[in-house]
Amino acid sequence: MGMIGNYLAVNAELLQAIRNEEVSLHGIGPKLDIDKSWQALHYILNGGQEGDGSPLGAAVPLTSHYIGHYSDAEVFAMEPEQVKETAAALEGIEEAWLREQYSFRQMMEEGIYPLVEDDEAEEFFDYIYTYFTAIQEFYRTASASQSCVLFYIS
């Protein structure tokens, strides 16, 4: 069992209830589960581990938008305007661009989760690309419904 990345699209009232600890993250659905791809995608979209604070870099928010520890998870939240900006940044990205940003060797050297020694570059790219397209669709839908986005690892 590993650390699984999860997204939720919620309204402002539900976000506040989570912050007030009136509602557990784990009881809310549906959610987008991106399995263990979260750090690798964060790395690629940010151009490295630290990130650049851009809307694209916020698609997997590990260095920005932190709101605290709730429901036994570190939680990151984006307001509807930030969701809209991130959805727009993700919209034009195609497989070729993601491949250009993808440096399997560098990610292995830096110990990016979930890579292990016997992973293969092409197979791992296919794995993360599947979740990347799911994230694109998730943000597109969340933006259209003017939702807040929560991200947490469980």
C-alpha positions in Angstrom: 0.0 0.0 0.0 1.3 3.4 -0.9 0.4 7.0 -0.6 -2.5 7.7 -2.9 -3.3 11.2 -4.3 -6.9 12.3 -4.1 -8.9 15.2 -5.5 -12.3 16.4 -4.5 -14.4 19.1 -6.1 -16.5 20.8 -3.4 -18.5 24.0 -2.9 -17.4 26.8 -0.5 -19.7 25.6 2.2 -18.3 22.1 2.2 -14.8 23.4 2.2 -15.6 25.5 5.3 -17.2 22.5 7.0 -13.9 20.5 6.4 -11.9 23.4 7.8 -14.2 23.5 10.9 -13.7 19.7 11.1 -17.4 19.1 10.9 -17.0 16.9 7.9 -14.3 14.2 7.2 -12.6 14.2 3.8 -12.9 10.5 3.7 -16.7 10.6 3.6 -17.0 12.8 0.6 -17.3 11.5 -2.9 -16.9 11.1 -5.7 -13.2 11.7 -5.7 -10.4 11.4 -8.3 -7.8 8.9 -7.2 -4.5 9.4 -9.1 -2.8 6.5 -7.4 0.9 7.1 -6.7 1.5 9.4 -9.7 1.2 12.6 -7.6 4.8 13.5 -7.0 6.0 12.6 -10.5 3.3 14.7 -12.0 4.0 17.6 -9.6 7.6 17.4 -10.6 7.0 17.4 -14.3 4.4 20.2 -14.2 6.5 22.4 -11.9 9.8 21.9 -13.8 11.4 20.4 -10.7 10.6 19.6 -7.1 10.3 23.2 -5.7 7.8 24.5 -8.2 7.3 27.8 -9.7 3.9 28.8 -8.2 2.2 28.9 -11.6 -1.4 27.8 -12.3 0.1 24.8 -14.1 2.4 24.0 -11.2 -0.6 24.1 -8.9 -2.4 21.2 -10.7 -0.9 18.9 -8.2 -0.5 21.3 -5.3 2.3 20.0 -3.0 4.1 23.4 -2.5 1.2 25.8 -2.7 -2.4 26.2 -1.4 -1.8 24.3 1.8 -4.7 24.8 4.3 -3.7 22.4 7.1 -4.1 18.9 8.5 -7.7 17.6 8.4 -9.1 14.1 8.5 -5.6 12.7 9.1 -4.3 14.2 5.9 -2.3 17.3 4.7 -4.9 19.2 2.6 -4.4 21.7 -0.2 -7.3 23.8 -1.4 -7.9 26.0 -4.4 -10.7 28.6 -4.8 -12.8 28.6 -7.9 -10.8 31.4 -9.6 -7.6 29.4 -9.0 -9.3 26.3 -10.3 -10.3 28.2 -13.5 -6.7 29.4 -14.0 -5.3 25.9 -13.5 -7.9 24.3 -15.8 -6.9 26.9 -18.5 -3.2 26.1 -18.0 -3.8 22.4 -18.4 -6.2 22.7 -21.3 -3.6 23.1 -24.0 -1.1 20.5 -22.8 -0.8 17.4 -25.0 1.2 14.2 -24.7 4.1 15.6 -26.7 4.6 18.5 -24.3 4.5 16.3 -21.3 7.1 14.0 -23.0 9.4 16.9 -23.5 9.2 17.8 -19.8 9.7 14.1 -18.7 13.2 13.2 -17.6 13.0 9.7 -16.3 16.8 9.6 -15.4 16.6 12.9 -13.5 13.5 11.8 -11.6 15.2 8.5 -10.7 18.3 10.4 -9.5 16.2 12.7 -7.4 14.2 9.9 -5.8 10.8 11.0 -7.1 8.0 8.9 -5.7 7.0 6.2 -6.7 9.9 5.3 -8.9 12.0 2.3 -8.0 15.1 0.8 -9.5 13.5 -1.6 -11.9 10.9 0.8 -13.4 11.1 1.4 -17.2 10.9 4.9 -18.7 8.2 4.3 -21.3 6.0 2.2 -19.0 6.2 4.8 -16.2 5.4 7.6 -18.7 2.3 5.7 -19.8 1.3 5.3 -16.2 1.6 9.0 -15.3 0.0 10.2 -18.6 -3.1 8.2 -17.9 -3.5 10.1 -14.6 -2.5 13.4 -16.2 -5.4 13.2 -18.6 -7.8 12.4 -15.7 -6.5 15.5 -13.9 -7.1 17.6 -17.0 -10.7 16.4 -17.2 -11.2 16.8 -13.4 -10.1 20.5 -13.5 -12.2 21.2 -16.6 -15.3 19.9 -14.8 -14.5 21.6 -11.5 -13.9 24.9 -13.3 -17.2 24.6 -15.2 -19.1 24.1 -12.0 -17.2 26.8 -10.2 -16.0 24.4 -7.5 -13.2 24.5 -5.0 -10.6 21.8 -5.4 -9.1 19.8 -2.6 -6.1 17.6 -2.9 -4.8 15.3 -0.2 -2.7 12.1 0.1 -4.0 9.1 2.0 
